[in-house]
Amino acid sequence: MENIFIIAFLVTVFFTAFKLFESKYLEKEEKPLKVIVRDAIIVFVCAVTSSFIFFNCQEYINEFFNVVTETKVLNANNTQIFTGAPEF
């Protein structure tokens, strides 16, 4: 869970830095801090949501792309190997 917030925080910091750089040097018109903070909060919520979905559904995403790219991959968690004596 910490990874989700670290990624979201870094994305928000980079977004805010680029937004301040854009308003100061490219547009040469300062935006109100209220607008930048609002945009940063929206970016933070979106980053947390997308990171949460990605980390919790990573197995399903990998399976989907294996089907799309027609890659044959065995999942080690689902593969069972019997190494004991046969019980029949």
Secondary structure, DSSP 8 states (H G I E B T S, - for coil): -HHHHHHHHHHHHHHHHHHHHIIIIIS-S---HHHHHHHHHHHHHHHHHHHHHHHHSHHHHHHHHHHHTT-----TTT-----S----
